[in-house]
Amino acid sequence: MALKYSVWEAKTKLSEILRQVKAGKTVTINQRGVPVAQVVPFKSEEGTSLAQRLDALRNQGLIREGRQPLSAAKLTPKNGALARFLENR
């Protein structure tokens, strides 16, 4: 039996829905009687390395490499930053 909740019920019973999903059930969320979302158990990717998961996401076109690597030089604080911040408040 599929579990169904209205949007209002889903908002008020989110913890219950998550317990059901964690137990392996699929929950459908309806808006005015029309299904609009489905909450399904997360598929664990145990045994898959981070590099393999990133490659899979790249192959699916969901992520892409940045243009240039992040360097520590770009992250160094500049003198007077606090003063400028307080001045602009």
Backbone atoms as SQL, in Angstrom:
CREATE TABLE atoms (id INTEGER PRIMARY KEY, chain TEXT, resi INTEGER, resn TEXT, atom TEXT, x REAL, y REAL, z REAL);
INSERT INTO atoms VALUES
  (1, 'A', 1, 'MET', 'N', 0.842, -1.184, 0.000),
  (2, 'A', 1, 'MET', 'CA', 0.000, 0.000, 0.000),
  (3, 'A', 1, 'MET', 'C', 0.886, 1.246, 0.000),
  (4, 'A', 2, 'ALA', 'N', 0.671, 2.132, -0.953),
  (5, 'A', 2, 'ALA', 'CA', 1.443, 3.366, -1.041),
  (6, 'A', 2, 'ALA', 'C', 0.932, 4.358, -0.003),
  (7, 'A', 3, 'LEU', 'N', 1.846, 5.034, 0.626),
  (8, 'A', 3, 'LEU', 'CA', 1.479, 6.045, 1.607),
  (9, 'A', 3, 'LEU', 'C', 1.278, 7.368, 0.897),
  (10, 'A', 4, 'LYS', 'N', 0.186, 8.048, 1.209),
  (11, 'A', 4, 'LYS', 'CA', -0.133, 9.320, 0.566),
  (12, 'A', 4, 'LYS', 'C', -0.431, 10.364, 1.632),
  (13, 'A', 5, 'TYR', 'N', 0.108, 11.559, 1.414),
  (14, 'A', 5, 'TYR', 'CA', -0.121, 12.682, 2.308),
  (15, 'A', 5, 'TYR', 'C', -0.433, 13.909, 1.476),
  (16, 'A', 6, 'SER', 'N', -1.279, 14.788, 2.009),
  (17, 'A', 6, 'SER', 'CA', -1.478, 16.082, 1.364),
  (18, 'A', 6, 'SER', 'C', -0.282, 16.958, 1.701),
  (19, 'A', 7, 'VAL', 'N', -0.139, 18.072, 1.014),
  (20, 'A', 7, 'VAL', 'CA', 0.964, 18.983, 1.284),
  (21, 'A', 7, 'VAL', 'C', 0.913, 19.445, 2.737),
  (22, 'A', 8, 'TRP', 'N', -0.271, 19.787, 3.212),
  (23, 'A', 8, 'TRP', 'CA', -0.422, 20.246, 4.598),
  (24, 'A', 8, 'TRP', 'C', 0.007, 19.160, 5.576),
  (25, 'A', 9, 'GLU', 'N', -0.445, 17.926, 5.342),
  (26, 'A', 9, 'GLU', 'CA', -0.042, 16.814, 6.213),
  (27, 'A', 9, 'GLU', 'C', 1.459, 16.584, 6.159),
  (28, 'A', 10, 'ALA', 'N', 2.031, 16.691, 4.961),
  (29, 'A', 10, 'ALA', 'CA', 3.476, 16.478, 4.811),
  (30, 'A', 10, 'ALA', 'C', 4.256, 17.504, 5.620),
  (31, 'A', 11, 'LYS', 'N', 3.787, 18.749, 5.635),
  (32, 'A', 11, 'LYS', 'CA', 4.480, 19.782, 6.411),
  (33, 'A', 11, 'LYS', 'C', 4.378, 19.495, 7.904),
  (34, 'A', 12, 'THR', 'N', 3.227, 19.040, 8.340),
  (35, 'A', 12, 'THR', 'CA', 3.028, 18.834, 9.776),
  (36, 'A', 12, 'THR', 'C', 3.555, 17.492, 10.260),
  (37, 'A', 13, 'LYS', 'N', 3.720, 16.537, 9.359),
  (38, 'A', 13, 'LYS', 'CA', 4.148, 15.192, 9.748),
  (39, 'A', 13, 'LYS', 'C', 5.455, 14.774, 9.078),
  (40, 'A', 14, 'LEU', 'N', 6.349, 15.734, 8.850),
  (41, 'A', 14, 'LEU', 'CA', 7.594, 15.432, 8.150),
  (42, 'A', 14, 'LEU', 'C', 8.404, 14.350, 8.855),
  (43, 'A', 15, 'SER', 'N', 8.513, 14.414, 10.162),
  (44, 'A', 15, 'SER', 'CA', 9.289, 13.403, 10.896),
  (45, 'A', 15, 'SER', 'C', 8.710, 12.009, 10.691),
  (46, 'A', 16, 'GLU', 'N', 7.391, 11.906, 10.713),
  (47, 'A', 16, 'GLU', 'CA', 6.730, 10.610, 10.492),
  (48, 'A', 16, 'GLU', 'C', 7.010, 10.097, 9.084),
  (49, 'A', 17, 'ILE', 'N', 6.935, 10.991, 8.108),
  (50, 'A', 17, 'ILE', 'CA', 7.200, 10.611, 6.721),
  (51, 'A', 17, 'ILE', 'C', 8.631, 10.112, 6.573),
  (52, 'A', 18, 'LEU', 'N', 9.580, 10.815, 7.182),
  (53, 'A', 18, 'LEU', 'CA', 10.978, 10.399, 7.089),
  (54, 'A', 18, 'LEU', 'C', 11.208, 9.049, 7.749),
  (55, 'A', 19, 'ARG', 'N', 10.511, 8.769, 8.845),
  (56, 'A', 19, 'ARG', 'CA', 10.624, 7.439, 9.475),
  (57, 'A', 19, 'ARG', 'C', 10.111, 6.355, 8.531),
  (58, 'A', 20, 'GLN', 'N', 9.009, 6.623, 7.857),
  (59, 'A', 20, 'GLN', 'CA', 8.448, 5.663, 6.913),
  (60, 'A', 20, 'GLN', 'C', 9.409, 5.410, 5.755),
  (61, 'A', 21, 'VAL', 'N', 9.989, 6.473, 5.229),
  (62, 'A', 21, 'VAL', 'CA', 10.918, 6.348, 4.110),
  (63, 'A', 21, 'VAL', 'C', 12.172, 5.608, 4.558),
  (64, 'A', 22, 'LYS', 'N', 12.644, 5.924, 5.757),
  (65, 'A', 22, 'LYS', 'CA', 13.829, 5.244, 6.284),
  (66, 'A', 22, 'LYS', 'C', 13.569, 3.745, 6.425),
  (67, 'A', 23, 'ALA', 'N', 12.318, 3.386, 6.671),
  (68, 'A', 23, 'ALA', 'CA', 11.943, 1.981, 6.787),
  (69, 'A', 23, 'ALA', 'C', 11.776, 1.318, 5.423),
  (70, 'A', 24, 'GLY', 'N', 12.010, 2.080, 4.339),
  (71, 'A', 24, 'GLY', 'CA', 11.970, 1.492, 3.002),
  (72, 'A', 24, 'GLY', 'C', 10.702, 1.759, 2.223),
  (73, 'A', 25, 'LYS', 'N', 9.792, 2.548, 2.764),
  (74, 'A', 25, 'LYS', 'CA', 8.532, 2.815, 2.069),
  (75, 'A', 25, 'LYS', 'C', 8.646, 4.066, 1.210),
  (76, 'A', 26, 'THR', 'N', 7.799, 4.148, 0.207),
  (77, 'A', 26, 'THR', 'CA', 7.730, 5.315, -0.662),
  (78, 'A', 26, 'THR', 'C', 6.496, 6.119, -0.288),
  (79, 'A', 27, 'VAL', 'N', 6.648, 7.429, -0.188),
  (80, 'A', 27, 'VAL', 'CA', 5.548, 8.308, 0.209),
  (81, 'A', 27, 'VAL', 'C', 5.246, 9.258, -0.943),
  (82, 'A', 28, 'THR', 'N', 3.973, 9.387, -1.276),
  (83, 'A', 28, 'THR', 'CA', 3.529, 10.311, -2.306),
  (84, 'A', 28, 'THR', 'C', 2.889, 11.512, -1.637),
  (85, 'A', 29, 'ILE', 'N', 3.224, 12.702, -2.126),
  (86, 'A', 29, 'ILE', 'CA', 2.635, 13.929, -1.596),
  (87, 'A', 29, 'ILE', 'C', 1.722, 14.508, -2.664),
  (88, 'A', 30, 'ASN', 'N', 0.473, 14.744, -2.269),
  (89, 'A', 30, 'ASN', 'CA', -0.547, 15.236, -3.192),
  (90, 'A', 30, 'ASN', 'C', -0.897, 16.682, -2.895),
  (91, 'A', 31, 'GLN', 'N', -1.184, 17.427, -3.966),
  (92, 'A', 31, 'GLN', 'CA', -1.692, 18.788, -3.824),
  (93, 'A', 31, 'GLN', 'C', -3.054, 18.823, -4.500),
  (94, 'A', 32, 'ARG', 'N', -4.076, 19.007, -3.698),
  (95, 'A', 32, 'ARG', 'CA', -5.466, 18.992, -4.174),
  (96, 'A', 32, 'ARG', 'C', -5.787, 17.680, -4.887),
  (97, 'A', 33, 'GLY', 'N', -5.290, 16.588, -4.322),
  (98, 'A', 33, 'GLY', 'CA', -5.583, 15.269, -4.857),
  (99, 'A', 33, 'GLY', 'C', -4.709, 14.824, -6.013),
  (100, 'A', 34, 'VAL', 'N', -3.810, 15.692, -6.468),
  (101, 'A', 34, 'VAL', 'CA', -2.933, 15.367, -7.595),
  (102, 'A', 34, 'VAL', 'C', -1.518, 15.118, -7.066),
  (103, 'A', 35, 'PRO', 'N', -0.930, 13.974, -7.396),
  (104, 'A', 35, 'PRO', 'CA', 0.437, 13.701, -6.932),
  (105, 'A', 35, 'PRO', 'C', 1.430, 14.721, -7.497),
  (106, 'A', 36, 'VAL', 'N', 2.233, 15.322, -6.595),
  (107, 'A', 36, 'VAL', 'CA', 3.205, 16.325, -7.038),
  (108, 'A', 36, 'VAL', 'C', 4.636, 15.945, -6.648),
  (109, 'A', 37, 'ALA', 'N', 4.792, 15.027, -5.703),
  (110, 'A', 37, 'ALA', 'CA', 6.140, 14.650, -5.274),
  (111, 'A', 37, 'ALA', 'C', 6.117, 13.236, -4.718),
  (112, 'A', 38, 'GLN', 'N', 7.289, 12.638, -4.747),
  (113, 'A', 38, 'GLN', 'CA', 7.433, 11.297, -4.201),
  (114, 'A', 38, 'GLN', 'C', 8.719, 11.284, -3.377),
  (115, 'A', 39, 'VAL', 'N', 8.623, 10.822, -2.138),
  (116, 'A', 39, 'VAL', 'CA', 9.782, 10.719, -1.263),
  (117, 'A', 39, 'VAL', 'C', 10.159, 9.246, -1.223),
  (118, 'A', 40, 'VAL', 'N', 11.384, 8.959, -1.646),
  (119, 'A', 40, 'VAL', 'CA', 11.838, 7.572, -1.751),
  (120, 'A', 40, 'VAL', 'C', 13.089, 7.375, -0.910),
  (121, 'A', 41, 'PRO', 'N', 13.365, 6.151, -0.484),
  (122, 'A', 41, 'PRO', 'CA', 14.586, 5.901, 0.280),
  (123, 'A', 41, 'PRO', 'C', 15.821, 6.243, -0.542),
  (124, 'A', 42, 'PHE', 'N', 16.811, 6.786, 0.133),
  (125, 'A', 42, 'PHE', 'CA', 18.068, 7.156, -0.499),
  (126, 'A', 42, 'PHE', 'C', 18.847, 5.895, -0.819),
  (127, 'A', 43, 'LYS', 'N', 19.363, 5.805, -2.042),
  (128, 'A', 43, 'LYS', 'CA', 20.168, 4.655, -2.438),
  (129, 'A', 43, 'LYS', 'C', 21.591, 4.864, -1.956),
  (130, 'A', 44, 'SER', 'N', 22.039, 4.017, -1.078),
  (131, 'A', 44, 'SER', 'CA', 23.396, 4.119, -0.561),
  (132, 'A', 44, 'SER', 'C', 24.384, 3.694, -1.628),
  (133, 'A', 45, 'GLU', 'N', 25.481, 4.411, -1.688),
  (134, 'A', 45, 'GLU', 'CA', 26.511, 4.097, -2.669),
  (135, 'A', 45, 'GLU', 'C', 27.753, 3.575, -1.959),
  (136, 'A', 46, 'GLU', 'N', 27.538, 2.697, -0.997),
  (137, 'A', 46, 'GLU', 'CA', 28.661, 2.133, -0.263),
  (138, 'A', 46, 'GLU', 'C', 29.558, 1.357, -1.221),
  (139, 'A', 47, 'GLY', 'N', 30.847, 1.419, -0.979),
  (140, 'A', 47, 'GLY', 'CA', 31.789, 0.724, -1.834),
  (141, 'A', 47, 'GLY', 'C', 32.199, 1.539, -3.042),
  (142, 'A', 48, 'THR', 'N', 31.573, 2.713, -3.204),
  (143, 'A', 48, 'THR', 'CA', 31.918, 3.580, -4.314),
  (144, 'A', 48, 'THR', 'C', 32.757, 4.721, -3.762),
  (145, 'A', 49, 'SER', 'N', 33.884, 4.964, -4.377),
  (146, 'A', 49, 'SER', 'CA', 34.762, 6.026, -3.893),
  (147, 'A', 49, 'SER', 'C', 34.211, 7.389, -4.298),
  (148, 'A', 50, 'LEU', 'N', 34.695, 8.418, -3.638),
  (149, 'A', 50, 'LEU', 'CA', 34.281, 9.768, -3.962),
  (150, 'A', 50, 'LEU', 'C', 34.626, 10.095, -5.413),
  (151, 'A', 51, 'ALA', 'N', 35.799, 9.692, -5.856),
  (152, 'A', 51, 'ALA', 'CA', 36.203, 9.960, -7.235),
  (153, 'A', 51, 'ALA', 'C', 35.243, 9.297, -8.226),
  (154, 'A', 52, 'GLN', 'N', 34.808, 8.080, -7.931),
  (155, 'A', 52, 'GLN', 'CA', 33.875, 7.389, -8.821),
  (156, 'A', 52, 'GLN', 'C', 32.517, 8.090, -8.849),
  (157, 'A', 53, 'ARG', 'N', 32.055, 8.551, -7.688),
  (158, 'A', 53, 'ARG', 'CA', 30.772, 9.256, -7.640),
  (159, 'A', 53, 'ARG', 'C', 30.857, 10.574, -8.392),
  (160, 'A', 54, 'LEU', 'N', 31.986, 11.297, -8.237),
  (161, 'A', 54, 'LEU', 'CA', 32.161, 12.549, -8.970),
  (162, 'A', 54, 'LEU', 'C', 32.212, 12.310, -10.473),
  (163, 'A', 55, 'ASP', 'N', 32.897, 11.261, -10.890),
  (164, 'A', 55, 'ASP', 'CA', 32.936, 10.911, -12.316),
  (165, 'A', 55, 'ASP', 'C', 31.533, 10.629, -12.849),
  (166, 'A', 56, 'ALA', 'N', 30.746, 9.905, -12.078),
  (167, 'A', 56, 'ALA', 'CA', 29.375, 9.589, -12.493),
  (168, 'A', 56, 'ALA', 'C', 28.558, 10.869, -12.639),
  (169, 'A', 57, 'LEU', 'N', 28.704, 11.809, -11.713),
  (170, 'A', 57, 'LEU', 'CA', 27.975, 13.071, -11.802),
  (171, 'A', 57, 'LEU', 'C', 28.435, 13.892, -13.005),
  (172, 'A', 58, 'ARG', 'N', 29.741, 13.885, -13.289),
  (173, 'A', 58, 'ARG', 'CA', 30.262, 14.580, -14.470),
  (174, 'A', 58, 'ARG', 'C', 29.680, 13.968, -15.747),
  (175, 'A', 59, 'ASN', 'N', 29.658, 12.635, -15.812),
  (176, 'A', 59, 'ASN', 'CA', 29.133, 11.940, -16.992),
  (177, 'A', 59, 'ASN', 'C', 27.658, 12.230, -17.211),
  (178, 'A', 60, 'GLN', 'N', 26.916, 12.462, -16.133),
  (179, 'A', 60, 'GLN', 'CA', 25.494, 12.783, -16.237),
  (180, 'A', 60, 'GLN', 'C', 25.268, 14.253, -16.550),
  (181, 'A', 61, 'GLY', 'N', 26.340, 15.041, -16.529),
  (182, 'A', 61, 'GLY', 'CA', 26.224, 16.470, -16.804),
  (183, 'A', 61, 'GLY', 'C', 25.694, 17.268, -15.630),
  (184, 'A', 62, 'LEU', 'N', 25.733, 16.689, -14.432),
  (185, 'A', 62, 'LEU', 'CA', 25.198, 17.371, -13.259),
  (186, 'A', 62, 'LEU', 'C', 26.212, 18.294, -12.596),
  (187, 'A', 63, 'ILE', 'N', 27.494, 18.033, -12.803),
  (188, 'A', 63, 'ILE', 'CA', 28.539, 18.913, -12.303),
  (189, 'A', 63, 'ILE', 'C', 29.593, 19.080, -13.384),
  (190, 'A', 64, 'ARG', 'N', 30.390, 20.124, -13.262),
  (191, 'A', 64, 'ARG', 'CA', 31.495, 20.317, -14.188),
  (192, 'A', 64, 'ARG', 'C', 32.673, 20.889, -13.415),
  (193, 'A', 65, 'GLU', 'N', 33.844, 20.739, -13.995),
  (194, 'A', 65, 'GLU', 'CA', 35.056, 21.235, -13.371),
  (195, 'A', 65, 'GLU', 'C', 35.071, 22.754, -13.395),
  (196, 'A', 66, 'GLY', 'N', 35.666, 23.339, -12.387),
  (197, 'A', 66, 'GLY', 'CA', 35.844, 24.785, -12.369),
  (198, 'A', 66, 'GLY', 'C', 36.879, 25.204, -13.392),
  (199, 'A', 67, 'ARG', 'N', 36.913, 26.464, -13.711),
  (200, 'A', 67, 'ARG', 'CA', 37.855, 26.952, -14.721),
  (201, 'A', 67, 'ARG', 'C', 39.285, 26.964, -14.201),
  (202, 'A', 68, 'GLN', 'N', 39.437, 27.287, -12.938),
  (203, 'A', 68, 'GLN', 'CA', 40.774, 27.304, -12.371),
  (204, 'A', 68, 'GLN', 'C', 40.703, 26.814, -10.929),
  (205, 'A', 69, 'PRO', 'N', 41.755, 26.197, -10.456),
  (206, 'A', 69, 'PRO', 'CA', 41.735, 25.689, -9.092),
  (207, 'A', 69, 'PRO', 'C', 41.722, 26.833, -8.084),
  (208, 'A', 70, 'LEU', 'N', 41.117, 26.575, -6.946),
  (209, 'A', 70, 'LEU', 'CA', 41.053, 27.543, -5.866),
  (210, 'A', 70, 'LEU', 'C', 42.416, 27.646, -5.210),
  (211, 'A', 71, 'SER', 'N', 42.936, 28.835, -5.119),
  (212, 'A', 71, 'SER', 'CA', 44.255, 29.000, -4.516),
  (213, 'A', 71, 'SER', 'C', 44.123, 29.665, -3.159),
  (214, 'A', 72, 'ALA', 'N', 45.068, 29.383, -2.298),
  (215, 'A', 72, 'ALA', 'CA', 45.060, 29.965, -0.961),
  (216, 'A', 72, 'ALA', 'C', 45.267, 31.466, -1.017),
  (217, 'A', 73, 'ALA', 'N', 45.948, 31.947, -2.049),
  (218, 'A', 73, 'ALA', 'CA', 46.211, 33.383, -2.160),
  (219, 'A', 73, 'ALA', 'C', 44.912, 34.175, -2.251),
  (220, 'A', 74, 'LYS', 'N', 43.899, 33.614, -2.881),
  (221, 'A', 74, 'LYS', 'CA', 42.627, 34.309, -3.027),
  (222, 'A', 74, 'LYS', 'C', 41.864, 34.370, -1.711),
  (223, 'A', 75, 'LEU', 'N', 42.216, 33.536, -0.766),
  (224, 'A', 75, 'LEU', 'CA', 41.489, 33.463, 0.487),
  (225, 'A', 75, 'LEU', 'C', 42.135, 34.252, 1.615),
  (226, 'A', 76, 'THR', 'N', 43.251, 34.893, 1.355),
  (227, 'A', 76, 'THR', 'CA', 43.931, 35.625, 2.420),
  (228, 'A', 76, 'THR', 'C', 43.177, 36.913, 2.719),
  (229, 'A', 77, 'PRO', 'N', 43.018, 37.228, 3.999),
  (230, 'A', 77, 'PRO', 'CA', 42.287, 38.439, 4.365),
  (231, 'A', 77, 'PRO', 'C', 43.093, 39.691, 4.004),
  (232, 'A', 78, 'LYS', 'N', 42.383, 40.749, 3.717),
  (233, 'A', 78, 'LYS', 'CA', 43.032, 42.013, 3.380),
  (234, 'A', 78, 'LYS', 'C', 42.944, 42.936, 4.586),
  (235, 'A', 79, 'ASN', 'N', 43.990, 43.703, 4.775),
  (236, 'A', 79, 'ASN', 'CA', 44.026, 44.648, 5.888),
  (237, 'A', 79, 'ASN', 'C', 42.911, 45.665, 5.758),
  (238, 'A', 80, 'GLY', 'N', 42.286, 45.971, 6.867),
  (239, 'A', 80, 'GLY', 'CA', 41.239, 46.979, 6.888),
  (240, 'A', 80, 'GLY', 'C', 39.870, 46.464, 6.521),
  (241, 'A', 81, 'ALA', 'N', 39.705, 45.155, 6.354),
  (242, 'A', 81, 'ALA', 'CA', 38.400, 44.609, 5.953),
  (243, 'A', 81, 'ALA', 'C', 37.347, 44.897, 7.008),
  (244, 'A', 82, 'LEU', 'N', 37.691, 44.745, 8.277),
  (245, 'A', 82, 'LEU', 'CA', 36.725, 44.994, 9.348),
  (246, 'A', 82, 'LEU', 'C', 36.332, 46.463, 9.370),
  (247, 'A', 83, 'ALA', 'N', 37.299, 47.336, 9.211),
  (248, 'A', 83, 'ALA', 'CA', 37.002, 48.772, 9.208),
  (249, 'A', 83, 'ALA', 'C', 36.063, 49.127, 8.054),
  (250, 'A', 84, 'ARG', 'N', 36.321, 48.590, 6.863),
  (251, 'A', 84, 'ARG', 'CA', 35.440, 48.857, 5.717),
  (252, 'A', 84, 'ARG', 'C', 34.045, 48.305, 5.956),
  (253, 'A', 85, 'PHE', 'N', 33.969, 47.128, 6.567),
  (254, 'A', 85, 'PHE', 'CA', 32.667, 46.528, 6.860),
  (255, 'A', 85, 'PHE', 'C', 31.888, 47.420, 7.818),
  (256, 'A', 86, 'LEU', 'N', 32.528, 47.838, 8.897),
  (257, 'A', 86, 'LEU', 'CA', 31.843, 48.667, 9.885),
  (258, 'A', 86, 'LEU', 'C', 31.467, 50.031, 9.311),
  (259, 'A', 87, 'GLU', 'N', 32.294, 50.546, 8.431),
  (260, 'A', 87, 'GLU', 'CA', 32.039, 51.823, 7.789),
  (261, 'A', 87, 'GLU', 'C', 30.784, 51.760, 6.912),
  (262, 'A', 88, 'ASN', 'N', 30.569, 50.628, 6.264),
  (263, 'A', 88, 'ASN', 'CA', 29.423, 50.473, 5.349),
  (264, 'A', 88, 'ASN', 'C', 28.141, 50.069, 6.047),
  (265, 'A', 89, 'ARG', 'N', 28.177, 49.857, 7.319),
  (266, 'A', 89, 'ARG', 'CA', 26.967, 49.432, 8.038),
  (267, 'A', 89, 'ARG', 'C', 26.005, 50.542, 8.251);
